[in-house]
């Protein structure tokens, strides 16, 4: 039995199931993203070639996704930009 006062060691590498749980998404989503080369960076580890994810890279990828979304990044929100003004052409 582990002493409750000792901090739990968090794994630096997560398998697909644990990475999906960590991110709050389905395992299938991770497999589809990996196949399309769209999701967080992953690699194969060991002789069996298990797909693994580094926890720090998952956090970095999630942060990038958040910054790329106009709902969470005010700089990208189109409502924060000045309205586009149409140029008026003068009659010759």
C-alpha positions in Angstrom: 0.0 0.0 0.0 1.4 3.4 -1.0 1.9 6.1 1.6 -0.8 8.7 1.0 1.6 11.6 1.9 3.9 10.8 -1.0 3.1 12.6 -4.3 2.0 10.4 -7.2 4.5 10.2 -10.0 2.8 11.3 -13.3 3.9 9.4 -16.3 5.9 11.4 -18.9 4.7 9.2 -21.7 1.0 8.1 -22.2 -0.4 5.4 -24.4 -3.3 6.1 -26.7 -6.0 5.3 -24.1 -4.4 7.4 -21.3 -3.7 10.3 -23.7 -7.3 10.3 -24.8 -8.5 10.3 -21.2 -6.0 13.0 -20.4 -7.3 15.2 -23.2 -11.0 14.3 -22.6 -11.5 12.9 -26.1 -12.2 9.5 -27.6 -9.5 7.0 -28.5 -10.9 6.9 -32.0 -10.3 10.7 -32.4 -6.6 10.2 -31.6 -6.3 7.4 -34.1 -8.1 9.5 -36.8 -5.9 12.5 -36.1 -2.7 10.4 -36.2 -3.8 8.8 -39.5 -4.4 12.3 -41.0 -1.3 13.8 -39.3 -3.5 16.5 -37.7 -3.3 15.8 -34.0 -0.6 16.0 -31.3 2.8 14.5 -32.0 3.1 10.8 -31.3 5.6 8.1 -31.8 6.1 4.3 -31.6 7.9 3.0 -28.6 9.4 -0.4 -27.9 9.6 -3.6 -29.9 5.8 -3.9 -30.2 5.6 -0.4 -31.6 3.0 1.0 -29.2 1.8 4.5 -30.1 2.8 6.9 -27.3 2.4 10.5 -26.5 4.6 12.8 -24.4 2.6 14.6 -21.8 4.5 17.9 -22.3 3.8 17.8 -26.0 0.1 17.1 -25.4 0.0 20.2 -23.2 1.8 22.3 -25.8 -0.4 21.1 -28.6 -3.6 21.8 -26.6 -2.2 25.3 -25.9 -1.6 25.9 -29.6 -5.2 24.8 -30.4 -6.5 27.2 -27.8 -4.5 30.1 -29.2 -5.6 29.3 -32.8 -9.3 29.5 -31.8 -11.0 32.9 -32.2 -13.3 32.1 -29.2 -10.4 31.9 -26.8 -7.9 34.3 -28.4 -9.3 37.8 -28.5 -6.7 38.8 -31.1 -8.3 36.5 -33.6 -11.9 37.4 -32.9 -13.3 39.1 -36.0 -15.7 41.2 -33.8 -12.7 43.0 -32.3 -11.6 44.3 -35.6 -12.7 47.6 -37.1 -15.3 47.2 -39.8 -14.0 47.0 -43.3 -14.6 50.3 -45.2 -15.3 50.1 -48.9 -13.3 52.4 -51.0 -15.3 54.9 -53.0 -14.4 55.4 -56.6 -14.7 58.9 -58.0 -16.3 59.4 -61.3 -13.9 60.7 -63.9 
